[in-house]
Amino acid sequence: MTDFRKLAGKDINELIPYKPGKPVKELERELGISEAIKLASNENSLGVPELAKKAVIEHLDEMNFYPYGDAFYLRRKLSSLLEVNPDRLLFGTGSNEIIELLIRTFAKKGDSILSYFPSFSVYGIIAKAAGIECKWIKVKDDFYVDFDKIKENMDEKVRIVFLANPNNPTGTYISAEQLEDFMEFVNENTIVVLDEAYVEYVDAHDFPNTFRLINKYKNLISMRTFSKAYGLAGFRVGYAIGDKEAIDMLNRVRQPFNVNMAGQIAAEAALDDKDFLRKSIKNNREGKKYLYTEFKKLGLKYVETQANFILVNVGDGEKIFNKLLREGVIVRFLGEALKEYIRVTIGTPEQNKIFIDKLNKVLGGTQ
Ligand SMILES: Cc1ncc(COP(=O)(O)O)c(C=O)c1O
């Protein structure tokens, strides 16, 4: 009999698959309700930008063709908006694919990658599948990055350092000064990847100016996405900005038609929908303020966020997560290491209010 476990090998057997949030419709079906809300995956609660919808519909008749292999129009628009040379941009099926391309291109068996913990688990999953160790360096008690500890753990085997900034699931950030200090420390043959999936939401004044830094440090790569503030998570489009030679190497590994046609068209149109982006950022800022106030009223400690989600201490995260689920509110429980917490995506004002009412109820207060 075919032994698939044996064929896959030790590393694959040891992998714990990424667990996505439950679909809203599925929860509604299970509970027999009609108005469940999903605040679990840091998606954009304002929906899809109108200009993106319109553009995709207009181009439906072209879906018999393969997508533009080099994301021609999207690349042209983005390069002009960001004022970076087109050959410094790489597009992927979400930034998830770019993480995979980075690891496959620049890390080999016996090398390691490094990130901090807790952070985006996908770095470790992709590395392990390729037989590459991921060193997870615990954050400080306040959830901020411990650069002293990271420096202690840097050795010649570390090929890529993934720094989610802002970080998921904590919402904390690395300042310009911390990043520059680390870039001065790090060996030029170690690639530092700034995963800036939530960068559009940042309020902090001392947040790094990525464009200045990627021009200064050849080994620094920034990774961004259309999944969050641009409202296109389902279309799966992300991109990286880096040194021309780094992008050239990544392009050699990339599948020719990796970013689908609908995604390219939607992303290009979303870049024109400035109003949607503005509204998304404003909604997030106001929602954050509202949720902070309500958490304070409920006596709950939370981590101040630079992103579109908040990590909040509810005592018993798993219990509250399950109780909220039964009330039709999907949030995220993050496992043993963060067992007192849930992570909630900032929603529309209506969704935030429902979440707070239900949270109050499941915590034992009155609705
Ligand atoms: C820190 C971080 N990086 C990357 C991603 C992946 O985004 P994408 O949808 O572009 O693959 C996420 C998604 O939640 C994230 O939180």
The ligand as an ORCA input file, in Angstrom:
! r2SCAN-3c Opt
* xyz 0 1
  C       1.438     39.715      8.562
  C       0.750     39.148      7.356
  N       1.468     38.955      6.260
  C       0.912     38.447      5.148
  C      -0.421     38.103      5.109
  C      -0.956     37.458      3.874
  O      -1.641     38.290      3.085
  P      -2.039     37.925      1.603
  O      -3.512     37.907      1.591
  O      -1.451     39.027      0.772
  O      -1.445     36.595      1.227
  C      -1.212     38.280      6.241
  C      -2.624     37.887      6.212
  O      -3.344     37.872      7.132
  C      -0.600     38.818      7.392
  O      -1.302     38.995      8.525
*
